Protein backbone atom coordinates (compact mmCIF):
# COMPACT_ATOMS: atom_id res chain seq x y z
CA UNK A 1 0.00 0.00 0.00
CA UNK A 2 2.85 2.39 0.80
CA UNK A 3 4.29 1.86 -2.68
CA UNK A 4 0.87 2.48 -4.26
CA UNK A 5 0.48 5.72 -2.34
CA UNK A 6 3.95 6.83 -3.41
CA UNK A 7 2.89 6.39 -7.03
CA UNK A 8 -0.31 8.36 -6.36
CA UNK A 9 1.83 11.11 -4.83
CA UNK A 10 3.94 11.27 -7.99
CA UNK A 11 0.72 11.89 -9.95
CA UNK A 12 -0.35 14.92 -7.90
CA UNK A 13 2.80 16.54 -6.52
CA UNK A 14 3.20 18.76 -9.59
CA UNK A 15 -0.55 19.21 -10.15
CA UNK A 16 -1.40 22.88 -9.52
CA UNK A 17 -5.08 22.30 -8.82
CA UNK A 18 -4.15 19.87 -6.05
CA UNK A 19 -2.03 22.47 -4.26
CA UNK A 20 -4.58 25.25 -4.77
CA UNK A 21 -7.44 23.28 -3.22
CA UNK A 22 -5.29 21.92 -0.39
CA UNK A 23 -4.13 25.47 0.37
CA UNK A 24 -7.69 26.84 0.32
CA UNK A 25 -8.88 24.19 2.74
CA UNK A 26 -5.86 24.49 5.04
CA UNK A 27 -6.17 28.26 5.28
CA UNK A 28 -9.96 28.38 5.46
CA UNK A 29 -10.33 26.18 8.57
CA UNK A 30 -8.38 28.42 11.00
CA UNK A 31 -9.66 31.57 9.29
CA UNK A 32 -13.26 30.47 9.85
CA UNK A 33 -12.43 29.82 13.49
CA UNK A 34 -10.81 33.24 13.85
CA UNK A 35 -13.82 34.95 12.27
CA UNK A 36 -16.24 33.06 14.49
CA UNK A 37 -14.16 33.86 17.57
CA UNK A 38 -14.38 37.55 16.71
CA UNK A 39 -18.16 37.32 16.23
CA UNK A 40 -18.51 35.44 19.48
CA UNK A 41 -16.59 38.07 21.44
CA UNK A 42 -18.54 40.97 19.95
CA UNK A 43 -22.06 39.56 19.68
CA UNK A 44 -22.85 36.01 20.78
CA UNK A 45 -21.20 36.17 24.21
CA UNK A 46 -23.58 38.99 25.16
CA UNK A 47 -26.67 36.88 24.44
CA UNK A 48 -28.38 34.90 27.24
CA UNK A 49 -27.26 31.57 25.75
CA UNK A 50 -23.80 32.82 24.80
CA UNK A 51 -20.81 30.88 26.06
CA UNK A 52 -17.17 30.15 25.37
CA UNK A 53 -17.15 27.78 22.37
CA UNK A 54 -13.35 27.96 22.08
CA UNK A 55 -12.55 26.72 25.59
CA UNK A 56 -11.89 23.03 26.17
CA UNK A 57 -13.74 20.72 25.78
CA UNK A 58 -16.29 22.63 23.66
CA UNK A 59 -13.58 23.74 21.22
CA UNK A 60 -13.33 20.21 19.77
CA UNK A 61 -16.91 20.39 18.53
CA UNK A 62 -16.71 24.06 17.52
CA UNK A 63 -13.64 23.58 15.32
CA UNK A 64 -14.96 20.31 13.83
CA UNK A 65 -18.26 22.04 13.05
CA UNK A 66 -16.66 25.06 11.41
CA UNK A 67 -14.17 22.94 9.45
CA UNK A 68 -17.01 20.82 8.08
CA UNK A 69 -18.21 23.81 6.06
CA UNK A 70 -15.03 23.50 4.01
CA UNK A 71 -14.82 19.70 3.85
CA UNK A 72 -16.57 19.67 0.43
CA UNK A 73 -13.45 21.43 -0.93
CA UNK A 74 -11.55 18.21 -0.26
CA UNK A 75 -14.41 16.30 -1.85
CA UNK A 76 -14.05 18.44 -4.96
CA UNK A 77 -10.34 17.62 -5.07
CA UNK A 78 -11.08 13.89 -4.82
CA UNK A 79 -13.69 14.23 -7.57
CA UNK A 80 -11.18 15.91 -9.86
CA UNK A 81 -8.53 13.27 -9.23
CA UNK A 82 -10.96 10.44 -9.95
CA UNK A 83 -12.48 11.96 -13.09
CA UNK A 84 -8.98 12.73 -14.38
CA UNK A 85 -8.23 9.01 -14.18
CA UNK A 86 -11.12 8.38 -16.56
CA UNK A 87 -10.49 11.32 -18.87
CA UNK A 88 -6.76 10.70 -19.27
CA UNK A 89 -7.05 6.89 -19.27
CA UNK A 90 -4.43 6.58 -16.55
CA UNK A 91 -6.29 3.60 -15.12
CA UNK A 92 -5.66 1.77 -18.40
CA UNK A 93 -2.00 2.75 -18.31
CA UNK A 94 -1.67 1.54 -14.72
CA UNK A 95 -3.10 -1.85 -15.69
CA UNK A 96 -0.75 -2.04 -18.69
CA UNK A 97 2.17 -1.23 -16.37
CA UNK A 98 1.34 -4.25 -14.25
CA UNK A 99 -1.16 -3.10 -11.63
CA UNK A 100 -4.12 -5.29 -10.89
CA UNK A 101 -7.54 -3.71 -10.62
CA UNK A 102 -7.48 -4.42 -6.90
CA UNK A 103 -4.24 -2.47 -6.56
CA UNK A 104 -5.68 0.47 -8.47
CA UNK A 105 -8.82 0.47 -6.32
CA UNK A 106 -6.77 0.15 -3.13
CA UNK A 107 -4.63 3.12 -4.18
CA UNK A 108 -7.70 5.31 -4.71
CA UNK A 109 -9.25 4.31 -1.40
CA UNK A 110 -5.87 5.02 0.18
CA UNK A 111 -5.95 8.54 -1.22
CA UNK A 112 -9.41 9.06 0.28
CA UNK A 113 -8.31 7.79 3.70
CA UNK A 114 -5.22 10.01 3.49
CA UNK A 115 -7.47 13.03 2.95
CA UNK A 116 -9.63 12.05 5.93
CA UNK A 117 -6.53 11.80 8.13
CA UNK A 118 -5.32 15.20 6.92
CA UNK A 119 -8.68 16.83 7.68
CA UNK A 120 -8.74 15.22 11.13
CA UNK A 121 -5.18 16.34 11.87
CA UNK A 122 -6.04 19.90 10.87
CA UNK A 123 -9.10 19.85 13.15
CA UNK A 124 -7.01 18.60 16.08
CA UNK A 125 -4.21 21.12 15.61
CA UNK A 126 -6.61 24.04 15.11
CA UNK A 127 -8.63 23.05 18.18
CA UNK A 128 -5.46 22.77 20.28
CA UNK A 129 -4.25 26.22 19.20
CA UNK A 130 -7.57 27.94 19.97
CA UNK A 131 -8.32 25.83 23.04
CA UNK A 132 -4.99 26.53 24.74
CA UNK A 133 -5.76 30.24 24.50
CA UNK A 134 -9.03 29.82 26.41
CA UNK A 135 -8.28 27.08 28.93
CA UNK A 136 -10.28 24.08 30.09
CA UNK A 137 -9.72 20.33 30.17
CA UNK A 138 -8.46 19.11 26.78
CA UNK A 139 -8.88 15.44 27.75
CA UNK A 140 -12.68 15.62 27.69
CA UNK A 141 -14.91 14.97 24.66
CA UNK A 142 -12.09 13.44 22.61
CA UNK A 143 -14.70 11.28 20.88
CA UNK A 144 -15.52 14.40 18.85
CA UNK A 145 -12.29 13.79 16.90
CA UNK A 146 -13.60 10.38 15.80
CA UNK A 147 -16.94 11.89 14.86
CA UNK A 148 -15.14 14.53 12.81
CA UNK A 149 -13.22 11.80 10.98
CA UNK A 150 -16.49 9.93 10.38
CA UNK A 151 -18.06 13.09 9.00
CA UNK A 152 -15.12 13.70 6.65
CA UNK A 153 -15.24 10.09 5.47
CA UNK A 154 -18.97 10.41 4.72
CA UNK A 155 -18.45 13.55 2.63
CA UNK A 156 -15.48 12.09 0.78
CA UNK A 157 -17.06 8.69 0.15
CA UNK A 158 -19.99 10.50 -1.51
CA UNK A 159 -17.48 12.39 -3.67
CA UNK A 160 -15.70 9.09 -4.42
CA UNK A 161 -19.01 7.60 -5.55
CA UNK A 162 -19.73 10.53 -7.88
CA UNK A 163 -16.19 10.61 -9.23
CA UNK A 164 -16.36 6.92 -10.05
CA UNK A 165 -19.65 7.03 -11.89
CA UNK A 166 -19.26 10.35 -13.73
CA UNK A 167 -16.65 11.22 -16.35
CA UNK A 168 -17.23 14.98 -16.61
CA UNK A 169 -15.63 16.68 -13.63
CA UNK A 170 -17.53 19.95 -14.09
CA UNK A 171 -20.95 18.31 -13.89
CA UNK A 172 -19.87 16.05 -11.02
CA UNK A 173 -18.55 19.02 -9.03
CA UNK A 174 -21.72 21.02 -9.64
CA UNK A 175 -23.90 18.15 -8.43
CA UNK A 176 -21.69 17.55 -5.40
CA UNK A 177 -21.50 21.18 -4.33
CA UNK A 178 -25.24 21.72 -4.79
CA UNK A 179 -26.08 18.59 -2.83
CA UNK A 180 -23.65 19.31 0.04
CA UNK A 181 -24.55 22.97 0.52
CA UNK A 182 -28.16 23.24 -0.67
CA UNK A 183 -29.82 20.04 -1.83
CA UNK A 184 -29.59 17.93 1.29
CA UNK A 185 -30.31 20.89 3.57
CA UNK A 186 -33.59 21.46 1.72
CA UNK A 187 -34.44 17.77 1.61
CA UNK A 188 -33.74 17.38 5.33
CA UNK A 189 -35.94 20.37 6.12
CA UNK A 190 -38.83 18.96 4.09
CA UNK A 191 -38.50 15.54 5.72
CA UNK A 192 -38.28 17.04 9.22
CA UNK A 193 -41.25 19.38 8.97
CA UNK A 194 -43.49 17.76 6.36
CA UNK A 195 -43.04 14.05 7.06
CA UNK A 196 -41.54 13.30 10.49
CA UNK A 197 -39.21 15.30 12.69
CA UNK A 198 -35.60 14.06 12.71
CA UNK A 199 -36.22 11.97 9.58
CA UNK A 200 -33.90 14.34 7.71
CA UNK A 201 -31.08 13.10 9.94
CA UNK A 202 -31.08 9.82 8.04
CA UNK A 203 -29.73 11.46 4.89
CA UNK A 204 -26.00 10.88 4.21
CA UNK A 205 -24.46 14.21 5.18
CA UNK A 206 -27.08 15.14 7.75
CA UNK A 207 -26.40 11.98 9.74
CA UNK A 208 -22.92 13.27 10.61
CA UNK A 209 -23.83 16.97 10.60
CA UNK A 210 -26.18 16.22 13.48
CA UNK A 211 -23.40 14.49 15.35
CA UNK A 212 -21.52 17.81 15.21
CA UNK A 213 -24.17 20.55 15.27
CA UNK A 214 -21.80 23.14 16.77
CA UNK A 215 -23.52 26.36 17.71
CA UNK A 216 -26.37 25.39 15.41
CA UNK A 217 -27.69 23.15 18.19
CA UNK A 218 -29.10 26.27 19.85
CA UNK A 219 -31.48 26.81 16.95
CA UNK A 220 -32.21 23.09 16.63
CA UNK A 221 -33.37 23.04 20.25
CA UNK A 222 -35.63 26.03 19.63
CA UNK A 223 -37.31 24.19 16.73
CA UNK A 224 -37.27 20.77 18.35
CA UNK A 225 -40.61 18.99 18.15
CA UNK A 226 -39.48 15.66 19.57
CA UNK A 227 -36.39 14.19 21.27
CA UNK A 228 -33.65 13.37 18.73
CA UNK A 229 -32.54 9.79 18.08
CA UNK A 230 -29.64 8.38 20.05
CA UNK A 231 -26.16 9.33 18.81
CA UNK A 232 -25.51 5.68 17.91
CA UNK A 233 -28.32 5.85 15.34
CA UNK A 234 -26.58 8.65 13.45
CA UNK A 235 -23.25 6.83 13.66
CA UNK A 236 -24.73 3.62 12.25
CA UNK A 237 -26.52 5.59 9.53
CA UNK A 238 -23.29 7.30 8.47
CA UNK A 239 -21.40 3.98 8.49
CA UNK A 240 -24.11 2.39 6.35
CA UNK A 241 -23.85 5.17 3.74
CA UNK A 242 -20.04 5.00 3.74
CA UNK A 243 -20.20 1.23 3.19
CA UNK A 244 -22.77 1.66 0.41
CA UNK A 245 -20.84 4.41 -1.41
CA UNK A 246 -17.56 2.50 -1.14
CA UNK A 247 -19.11 -0.81 -2.26
CA UNK A 248 -20.77 0.75 -5.31
CA UNK A 249 -17.55 2.57 -6.21
CA UNK A 250 -15.49 -0.60 -5.82
CA UNK A 251 -17.98 -2.58 -7.92
CA UNK A 252 -17.95 0.05 -10.68
CA UNK A 253 -14.14 0.19 -10.86
CA UNK A 254 -13.90 -3.60 -10.67
CA UNK A 255 -16.21 -4.11 -13.63
CA UNK A 256 -15.48 -0.95 -15.66
CA UNK A 257 -14.60 -1.32 -19.33
CA UNK A 258 -11.05 -0.01 -19.78
C-alpha positions, 0 to 999 in steps of 0.5 A: 500500500505504501508503494501504491500511495507513493505512485499516487503522490507522484501523480499529484505533486506537480498538479497545480489544482491539487495544491490550490485546493489543499491550500484553500482548505488548510487556510480556510479552517483556521480563518473560519475559526478566527472569524467566528471567535471575533463574532462570538466576542462581539455579539454572541457572548452577550446573548443569554445563551452565549458561552465560550465555544473555544474553551476546552472541551467545547472547542473540539466540537466548535472547530470540527463544526466550522471545518465541516463547512469546508470539507466539500473542498476536499471532496471536490479535489477527490472528484477531480482526481478520480475523473482525471483518471477516466479522462486521461485513461491513466487507469488503463496505463496503470493496468498495462504497467502491471497493476491489478484492478485491486491495486488500483482500487486500493490506491484510490481508497488510500488517497481518500483515507489520506485526505480524511486523516489530513482533515482530522489532523487539521481539526485537532491542531486548530482546536489545540491552538484555539483551546490553549488560548481559552483554557479548560480540560483538553482530555474531555470529549475526545470522541468528537475527533472520531466523529469529525473523521467519520463526517469527513469520510462520509463527505469524501465517500460521496465524492468518491461515488460521484467521481467513479460514476461520472466522467465529466468533472464539471458536472460532477462538481456542480452536483456535489456542491449543490447537494452538500450545501443546498440540496440535502439541507432542503431535503432534510428540512422537508422531511423534518417538517413535512413528514416526520421530525428528525427523519432528515437526519437519516440522509448521508451528510445530515447523519454526521452533521447532526453528530456535530451541530456546533452552535447550530444546536441552539437553533435546533433546540428552539425548533425541536418537536421531539427528542432526537434519536440516540447518537448511535443511530446517526453513527450507524446511519453514516457507516451504512452510507459510507459502506454503500458508497464504497461498495458501489464505487469498488464494484464500478471500478472492478467491472469498468470497461477499460 
